[in-house]
Amino acid sequence: MPKIIVAIDGYSSCGKSTTAKLVAKQLNYPYIDTGSMYRAVTLYFIQNHISVSNPKEVESALGNIHITFRLHGESGKNHTYLNGLNVEEEIRKMYISDKVSEVSAVASVRHALVAQQQRMGKQKGIVMDGRDIGTVVFPQAELKIFMTADPTIRAQRRQLELMEKGELVGIEKILENLRYRDEVDTTRAESPLKQAEDAVYIDNSLMTLDEQVDMVVRLADEQIGLTLRKRNFGEG
């Protein structure tokens, strides 16, 4: 059976990562959360007082950053490791959310991580989500999804996620953070967030998680079938 690349892009807290994880599980594909990679870099920059406005500092820091993913036995989920340390919980905190878009906008940061992401998907058979997967990282992806949701619904989802981790943040602060991140993500010069021309647009404001996953898996199955037919036709 041929393997494809499923690229899922979208706004912060629209549920794309949760959907991508479950789609990957159903397809039996590895899942890569590129947002966690940028969060890990942001954590390193904060911990080591790296200024994003200093190109030499940034370049030097990137040479010292090694990001990996490991399956966590208890939860069965991928956890993000920064230079050998599990930072999964730390990178989800609000102080990282406040800075990650600023760090992600730095061209050298994006170039370094995009190169790593492209290596991860070289053999296909992968589900990856982020901001520029279908436009920059894998413009040749067989299936591209662009997800969004109403800002208030996104804020409520984010608040619930933070509460589950023991972090209490007011809805207005979360909305302010989302508006800021949306502005930075869509207007940055380097790889801005935008919908690829051939991406399937999904507004999941009123969709259940199961409905989202079922829709993407169905689209993936269609693309796998199409890829198989093209391969057979080419061989014939």
N, C-alpha and C positions, 0 to 999 in steps of 0.2 A: 504494500500500500504506500503510495507516495506521501511525503511529508510536506507540510506547508508552513509558512510563517503567518501567525495571527498578530497583527499590530493594532493595539488599542490605545488611542489618544483621547485626551479630554481634559476638562477643567479639574481643579483641585476638589477633592471630596465629592466627586460625582458618582463614586462607587465603582470606578473602572478597575481598581486593583482587586477588590473582592470578586467582581465578575471574572476578571482574568484568571485568578487563582482557580476558581471552580471550573472554568472552561478548560484550563490546562489539565486539571484532574480528569475530566471526562474524556479528553482527547489523549490522555496519557503522555502529555508533552511536559517538558520542563517549563517553569514559569519564572520570568525575570521581572522584578519590580524596579524599573530604572529610577523611579522617584527615590527609592531607598538609597541608591548609589549617590545621588546628589545630596541627600540628607546626611549620609556618612561623610562626604567631603565637607559639608557645612559644619558638622560636629568637629572635624579635625581642624578646620580653620578657626573656629571659636576657641577650642582648647589650646591652640598654639598661637593665637593672636595674629593670624594671617590677614593682612589687609587686601581686599579684593581690588583696590586701586593701585596696588604695587605689583606690576607684572613679574618682577624677579622673585618676589616672595611667593607668588602663586605658582610659578613654574617650579621652584625649588620644593614647595610643599607637595605638589602633584607627584613628584618623583619619590616621595616618601609614603604615599598612600597606596595601600593594597586592599582591595575590597573583594570579598568572597561571599558565597551563600552556602549555608549548610542546612540540611534537613534536621529539624529539631525533633528528637525522638518522642517526647511527651505529647507535643501538639501535632506533629506530622506536618508542620509548616516550615517554610524556608526562613531562616534567620540571617540577618546581615552581620557580617564580621568586618571590622575595621582593624587592619594590621593584627589579625589574630584574636581580637576581643569581640565578644558578642555585644553589639550596640543596638539591637533590635528595639528594645524599649526606649532607650535614650533618644534615638533619632525621631521618635514619634511625638516627642514633647513639643509644647507650644513655642518655646524659645527657638527651636530649630525651624518650625514653620514660619516664624517671623523673619528668618534670614535666608531660607533656602532659595527663594526666587532670585534674590540678589546674587547669590553665589552661582546659581544656574545660568545667569545671564552672562557670565564671564566666558569669552570665546575659548580660551585655552582649557578651561574646565570641561566645556562641552566637547571639544575636540578629543580630549583624552578619554572621556567616558564613552563617547560615540564609537571610538575605535575599539574599545573593550566590548561594547555591546554587539558590534558587528562580528567580532570574533566568536562571541557566544552563539550567534545564530547562523554561523557559516554552513552548518550541516542541515539547516532548516529543522522542522519539527519542534517549534518553540512558540510560546505565547509571551509577548512582551508588551508592557504598557508604560506610558509616559506622556510626553508633550510633543515629541517630534519623531515618533517611531515610524509612522507611515509616510512622513514627508522627507526625513533626512536619514534616519538610521537604516530603514528598510523600505525605500520607495518602490522596490520590486515585490513587496509582500503580496501574497495571493489574496489575503483577506485583510482589509483595513476597516477599523471601526472608529467612529468619532462620537464620544459620549458627552452628554451634558445633562444638567438638571437645574431646576429653579434655585437661585442663590439661597433663599431661605431654607429650602429643603436640604440643600448641601450643608448649610450651617448646622441644622438640627442633627444631621447624620454625624457630622464631625464632633459636635458636642457630646453625643451619645458614646462615640468611640473614645473620647477623652475621659468621660466619666467611668467607662469600663476599666480604664487604666488608672483610676484614682485621681485624675486631674480635673478640677472643677474650673471651668472657664465660661464666662457669660456669653450669651448668644450674640450680643452686639459686638463684642471683641472678636469673635470668630468671623462674623460677617465682614467686619473691617479688614481682617486679615485676608479673607477670601477675595475681597474687592481689590486689595493691594496686589495680591499674587496674580489675579486675573490680568490686571493692568500691566504688570511687569512681564508676565508670560506671553501676552499677545502682542506687545509692542517692542520687545527686545530686538536688537539688530541680528543677533545670532540665533538661528533656528527658532523663530517665534512659534507659539502654539497656533495652529490653524488646521482646518479640515483639508485633508488631501482630496483632490478632485474625484477620485474613485472610491472614497471611503463611504461606508454606510453610516448615516446619521441616526443616532439613537438618543432621544430625550427620555430619560428614565424617571422623570419626576413622579409619575403615577404608575410605574411598573414595579412589580415585586422582583426580588432578586432572582427567583426561579425563572420568571418570564425573561429577564435579561439574559441569563445563562442559556436557556433553551434557544433563544433567538440566535445568539452568537454561535452556539454549537451547530445549529441547523445550517447557518451560513457557511461554517467551516466544513461541514460534511459535503455541502454542495460544491465547494471549491476543491476539496479532495477528489470528489468524483469527476469534476471537470478536468483536473490535472491528470487523473488516470486515463480519461478518454483521450486527452491530447497526446499522452505518452504512447498509448496503444496505436493511435492513428499515425503518429510519427514513425513507430516501429513497423507499421504495416506498409 
